[in-house]
Amino acid sequence: MITTALKRFYDPTFTVTDQYKESLPDLQNGPSSLIEGANVPIQQVGISNFRIPLRYATPSGDLKTLETSVDGYVGLDAGKKGINMSRIMRTFYDFKEDVFHPGKIEDILRAYKKSLDSKTAFLNLSFSYPMLQESLRSGLEGYQYYDVSFEGKVDEYGRFRKFVHLDFEYSSACPCSYELSEHAREVREVVTIPHSQRSLASITVELYDDMFVDDLVNLCREALHTETQVMVKREDEQAFAEMNGAYQKFVEDAARLLYDKLNEVDNIYDFVVRCNHMESLHSHDAVSRICKGLQNGLR
């Protein structure tokens, strides 16, 4: 039974002393008797999708400040109730003025791994990366945006691994549809249009050293040629149709073309590619997935 009346107002003048802070309850670091459910390790505990503007470098040395979504986790041992999740954010903010690249993640991971006394740590930075794309014939320019993630992890042996994830959109003209259309035109004098579709290559690379997003994008452009366009006038649309005719591809072709380019880069240790052709002929998609093939590697 409450015998004294409680204050029902917020006091902005109240000062928090060290003694007062010590008196505050801390359930996360409480005894194991507070654990609900099985007293077993949890592989990842942390925060997801906290947003912050971060700076990223380009090959020219310019910096892009981009809104970034951050996921940060650590492993939690059996016998521990929980973690102080705000420490992940506080540690990350210690680095907020730095220039970010895949290797930079290691510094942050080791800092909040130490702060939280954990054996493993994981960090993922997701952002939309703009690059100027020149139109095919009209001389115009427009910004193409790429969904990118930098990922890093430190395992229980202290080993650091870094990854870059990239989504690359392109057009895929079906070789079979082209041949059938040509057959109808030549044999029966029937006007036809071969089908093509917007397609997406989702690429993950594990790196030895850092790699610019621009370089990975350009690698995809060289492999597939038929990137979707930003600025399009009539002469650009005609050029795009010609380009699709010159670089027709099944989903299997796209995966192998990307494999060929990725496998040439010494800085890329491992990779996996998923190509998705969002069919205009079918009500389902055509998908191909390919990996470098390292033992116990990316799949």
JOPEKA-V562141 format. One line per field, one symbol per residue. ss: DSSP state (a for helix, b for strand, c for the rest). psi: psi as a letter, one per 20 degrees, with the letter a starting at -180 (. if undefined). burial: b if it has 9 or more other C-alpha atoms within 8 Angstrom, else e. A space follows every 50 residues. Layout:
ss: ???
psi: ???
burial: ???
//
This chain:
ss: cccccccccccccccccaaaaaaccccccccaaacccccccbbbbbbbbb bbbbbbbcccccbbbbbbbbbbbbbbcccccccccaaaaaaaacccccbb cccaaaaaaaaaaaacccccbbbbbbbbbbbbbbccccccbbbbbbbbbb bbbbcccccbbbbbbbbbbbbbbcaaaaaaaaaaaaaacccccccbbbbb bbbbbbbcccccaaaaaaaaaaaaccbccccccaaaaaaaaaaaaacccc aaaaaaaaaaaacccccbbbbbbbbbbccccccccbbbbbbcccccccc
psi: ppiqpqplqpniippprhgghhipqnhhkrqiiippbpmrqphppbqplp qqpqpqqrhiiqppopppppppqrqpqqipgarnhhhgggghhhjhirpq rhhhhgggghgigghjlqhqqqppoprooppppprhhijrqqppppoqpp pqqpaijjppqqqppppoprqopphghghhghghgghilpproqqrqprp ooppppqgrqpqghhhghghghghhlqqqfpoaghhgghgggghhhlqpr hhggghghggghiiohiogrqqpopoonpigrjrqpqppqrhjqpkaq.
burial: eeeeeeeeeeeeeeeeeeeeeeeeeeebbbbeeebeeeeebbebbbbeee eeebbbbbeeeebeebbbbbbbbbbbbebbbebbeebbeebbeeeeeebb bbbebbebbbbbbeebebbbbbbbbbbbbeeebbbeebeebbbbebbbbb bbbbbeeeebbbbbbbbbbbbbbbbebbebbbbbbeeeeeeeebbbbbbb bbbbbbbeebbbebebbebbbebbbbbeebbbeebbbebbeebbeebbbb beebbbbbbbbbbeeebbbbbbbbbbbbbeeeeebbbbbbbbeeeeebe
//
